[in-house]
Amino acid sequence: MAAPPANAPIIIKRKKVVAAEGHHGGAWKVAYADFVTAMMAFFMLMWLLNATTEKQRKGIADYFNPTIPVNRISGGGEGVFGGDSVFSEEALPQNGTGGSDQSPSTERQARGSTGVDTTDIRSGEAEERRLKEIEELLNANSGESSVADELLQHIHTRVTDEGLIVELFDLPGEPLFRGDSDEATVILQQLTRMIAGIFEATTNRIAVNGHTQSFPVVLAANPGWDRSTNRAHATRKLLEGGGLDASRMQRIAGWSDRNLATSNPMAARNNRIEVILLRTDRAATGK
């Protein structure tokens, strides 16, 4: 084959690539989805503005406000918390609105307001304060005289769910009763007189419990039951003799050694009398 002439022209062919038609792409779908989402949000906003009250709109606005992570004032609703937040210190749950709601809806106007009855709570708190005051009054007798200080060594007080318990107990060499009898010593007479004078300022019912230490198992019969019961009745008589109305006595019981005060069952500390100023609800139920 003969070689081409040296001055032959060089031909370069350029192929033009045509892009696909626009309707075959996907960019327009993203834009359309954003448009539809915006329209849906707009119509939802229009519906909320028409279907909610001013308080509810404020609650919704607070919910979407990024500067208020938890709003303590308004929840925007009229349900059990009456439009307040669950974190409000002043709102109590309610089952209805009725006359207590400032702007109840039509379907809720005839439903009375019910919720937590704070009457019992307030009365319970008031009684708790009274019992604490009486306890402080008993303990405040120390310092008046050396005799009072010696008497208070036999007293231990505590406020429980049952009421104010004033525990009178034996000390080594200073028993409340003579020997194994139910005859009160001078110490117990002075203690009951002091307690009766302080309890006269109240109207609560009173219970008296008698307790004794354990006895050796070699005894043919356990005398603890009769002894604790008789001593409780002796204490009741001393309290009534000190000025307490006999009608205030709610319960007199002997516990024998079934409720010990110390780990040593035969310790003298277990010989004790409990004078209980009962709470009002306890006295009402007889417990």
C-alpha positions in Angstrom: 0.0 0.0 0.0 1.2 3.4 -0.8 1.8 5.8 2.0 -0.5 8.8 2.3 0.9 12.1 1.1 2.7 14.0 3.7 0.4 17.0 3.5 -2.9 15.2 3.9 -5.3 17.0 6.3 -6.0 15.6 9.8 -9.7 15.2 10.5 -10.9 15.2 14.2 -14.5 14.0 14.8 -16.2 15.4 17.9 -19.3 13.5 19.2 -21.9 15.6 20.9 -23.6 13.9 23.8 -27.1 15.1 24.4 -28.3 14.9 28.1 -31.5 13.0 29.0 -34.8 14.9 28.9 -35.7 16.9 32.1 -38.7 14.8 33.0 -36.4 11.7 33.5 -34.5 13.4 36.4 -35.4 13.3 40.2 -34.5 16.8 41.4 -38.0 18.2 40.8 -39.4 15.5 43.1 -37.5 16.8 46.1 -38.7 20.4 45.4 -42.3 19.2 45.0 -42.1 17.2 48.3 -40.9 20.3 50.1 -43.7 22.3 48.6 -46.3 19.8 49.7 -44.9 19.6 53.2 -45.0 23.3 53.5 -48.6 23.4 52.3 -49.6 20.7 54.8 -48.0 22.7 57.6 -49.7 25.8 56.5 -53.2 24.3 56.4 -52.5 22.6 59.8 -51.6 26.0 61.2 -54.8 27.5 59.8 -56.9 24.7 61.4 -55.2 25.1 64.8 -55.8 28.8 64.8 -59.5 28.2 64.2 -60.0 25.2 66.5 -58.1 26.2 69.6 -58.5 28.8 72.4 -56.0 31.4 73.3 -54.7 29.4 76.2 -54.2 26.3 74.1 -52.4 28.3 71.4 -50.1 29.7 74.0 -49.3 26.2 75.2 -48.6 25.0 71.7 -46.3 28.0 71.1 -44.4 27.3 74.3 -44.0 23.7 73.3 -42.3 24.6 70.0 -40.3 27.5 71.6 -36.6 26.2 71.7 -35.7 28.7 74.5 -38.2 27.1 77.0 -37.3 23.4 77.5 -40.0 22.9 80.1 -42.8 25.4 80.7 -44.0 25.5 84.3 -47.0 27.7 83.7 -49.2 26.7 80.8 -49.8 23.4 79.1 -52.5 24.7 76.8 -55.1 22.2 77.7 -58.2 22.0 79.8 -57.9 18.5 81.0 -57.1 17.1 84.5 -54.6 19.9 85.2 -56.9 22.7 84.0 -54.5 24.1 81.4 -51.5 24.2 83.8 -48.3 22.2 83.4 -47.8 19.0 85.3 -44.9 20.7 87.0 -47.0 23.5 88.5 -46.8 23.6 92.3 -50.3 25.1 92.7 -52.5 23.0 90.3 -54.2 19.8 91.4 -55.5 17.2 89.1 -59.3 17.5 88.3 -61.7 15.1 86.7 -64.0 17.9 85.4 -64.1 21.7 85.1 -67.6 23.1 85.7 -67.7 26.3 87.6 -64.0 26.2 88.6 -62.7 26.6 85.0 -62.3 30.1 83.7 -63.2 29.1 80.1 -64.7 25.6 79.9 -65.7 24.3 76.6 -69.4 23.8 75.9 -69.4 20.0 76.4 -67.7 20.4 79.7 -69.6 23.2 81.3 -72.2 21.0 83.1 -69.6 18.7 84.6 -68.7 19.6 88.2 -65.1 20.1 89.4 -63.7 17.1 91.3 -60.1 16.4 92.4 -58.0 15.9 95.4 -59.8 17.0 98.6 -57.2 19.0 100.5 -59.4 19.2 103.7 -58.0 16.0 105.1 -54.5 16.9 104.1 -54.7 20.2 105.9 -56.3 18.7 109.0 -53.6 16.0 109.1 -50.8 18.6 108.9 -52.4 20.6 111.6 -52.7 17.6 113.9 -49.1 16.7 113.2 -48.1 20.2 114.3 -50.2 19.8 117.5 -48.6 16.5 118.4 -45.1 18.0 117.8 -46.0 21.0 120.0 -47.2 18.7 122.8 -44.0 16.6 122.5 -41.9 19.8 122.7 -43.9 20.8 125.7 -43.2 17.6 127.5 -39.5 17.9 126.7 -39.5 21.6 127.7 -40.2 20.6 131.3 -36.5 19.8 131.7 -34.6 22.6 133.2 -37.4 23.8 135.4 -36.0 21.9 138.3 -33.7 19.0 139.2 -36.8 16.9 140.0 -38.1 17.4 136.5 -34.8 16.4 135.0 -34.8 13.2 136.9 -38.3 12.4 135.8 -37.5 13.0 132.1 -34.9 10.3 132.3 -37.8 7.9 132.4 -39.5 9.4 129.3 -39.0 8.7 125.6 -41.4 10.4 123.2 -42.0 9.8 119.5 -44.6 10.8 116.9 -45.9 7.9 114.8 -48.8 7.1 112.5 -50.8 6.1 115.6 -50.1 9.4 117.5 -47.8 10.8 120.1 -46.3 7.9 122.1 -45.0 8.8 125.6 -43.0 5.9 126.8 -42.4 5.5 130.6 -39.7 2.9 131.5 -37.8 1.5 134.4 -34.2 2.6 135.1 -31.7 0.5 137.2 -32.7 1.1 140.8 -35.6 3.3 139.8 -38.6 1.2 138.9 -42.0 2.5 138.0 -43.8 -0.2 140.1 -42.9 -1.8 143.4 -41.5 -5.3 142.9 -43.6 -7.5 140.7 -46.9 -5.7 141.7 -48.9 -3.0 139.9 -48.4 -0.6 142.8 -47.0 2.6 141.4 -43.9 4.3 142.8 -43.6 8.0 143.5 -41.8 8.4 140.2 -44.7 7.0 138.2 -47.2 9.1 140.2 -45.3 12.3 139.4 -44.9 11.3 135.7 -48.6 10.6 135.2 -49.5 13.8 137.0 -47.3 15.8 134.6 -48.6 14.0 131.5 -52.2 14.5 132.6 -51.7 18.2 133.0 -50.2 18.5 129.5 -52.8 16.3 127.8 -55.6 18.3 129.4 -55.0 20.9 126.7 -56.1 18.5 124.0 -59.3 16.5 123.2 -57.7 13.5 121.5 -58.4 10.0 122.8 -55.8 8.2 124.8 -54.6 4.6 124.8 -52.4 2.9 127.5 -50.2 -0.1 126.7 -48.4 -2.1 129.4 -45.1 -4.1 128.6 -42.9 -6.3 130.7 -39.6 -8.0 130.4 -39.3 -11.7 129.5 -39.3 -14.3 132.3 -37.4 -17.6 132.5 -38.9 -20.4 130.6 -38.8 -22.6 133.7 -41.8 -20.7 135.1 -45.0 -22.8 135.1 -47.1 -19.8 133.9 -46.0 -16.6 132.3 -47.1 -13.7 134.6 -46.4 -11.1 131.9 -49.9 -10.9 130.6 -51.7 -10.2 133.8 -48.9 -8.0 135.1 -48.7 -5.8 132.0 -52.5 -5.5 131.8 -52.8 -4.6 135.5 -50.1 -2.0 135.3 -51.8 -0.5 132.3 -55.0 -0.2 134.3 -53.1 1.3 137.2 -51.6 3.9 134.9 -55.1 4.7 133.6 -56.3 5.4 137.1 -53.4 7.6 137.9 -54.0 9.7 134.7 -57.7 10.0 135.5 -56.7 11.0 139.1 -54.5 13.6 137.6 -57.4 15.3 135.9 -58.0 13.5 132.6 -61.5 12.8 131.6 -62.2 9.0 131.8 -64.3 9.2 128.6 -61.1 10.0 126.6 -59.7 6.5 127.3 -59.9 4.6 124.1 -57.9 1.4 124.7 -56.1 -0.3 127.6 -53.9 -3.3 126.7 -51.3 -5.5 128.1 -48.6 -6.8 125.7 -46.6 -8.9 128.1 -43.1 -9.5 126.5 -44.3 -9.6 122.9 -43.0 -6.2 122.0 -39.5 -5.7 123.6 -37.6 -2.4 123.6 -34.1 -3.9 123.7 -32.3 -6.9 122.3 -31.9 -8.3 125.8 -35.4 -9.8 126.6 -34.8 -9.8 130.4 -33.5 -6.2 130.6 -35.3 -3.8 133.0 -35.8 -1.4 130.1 -38.5 -3.7 128.7 -40.7 -2.9 131.8 -42.5 0.1 130.4 -45.8 1.9 130.0 -46.9 3.6 126.8 -49.3 6.5 127.0 -50.5 7.3 123.5 -52.2 10.5 122.4 -54.1 9.1 119.5 -54.6 10.8 116.2 -58.2 11.8 115.4 -58.6 9.3 112.6 -57.2 6.5 114.8 -59.6 7.3 117.6 -62.5 7.3 115.1 -61.7 3.8 113.8 -61.0 2.5 117.3 -57.5 1.3 116.3 
